[in-house]
Amino acid sequence: MMEYKYKDTPFCQRLKELMFSANEVQGLSDWRMAADIGIPHTNLSAYKLGYALPSVRRLLLLADYFGVSTDYLLGREGYELEEKK
């Protein structure tokens, strides 16, 4: 049985929200989104469920598709990094 290793990450949570919104507003299925993005449905499902994280290339594809920044998807938007001293 696969472990939901990344289910509590900001990426997984934000991807679920974006996919839910696309489904509710535009009526897009997970299969259609995967086809539009150009990635296998199994990969998109794994990202959504927290089984895996996308490669940098796929992260960029997802961000472009949903019209958000990669920082937003990764949970880094709105946070300032502390300067190293």
Secondary structure, 3 states (H helix, E strand, C coil): CCCCCCCCCHHHHHHHHHHHHHHHHHCCCHHHHHHHHCCCHHHHHHHHHCCCCCCHHHHHHHHHHHCCCHHHHHCCCCCCCCCCC
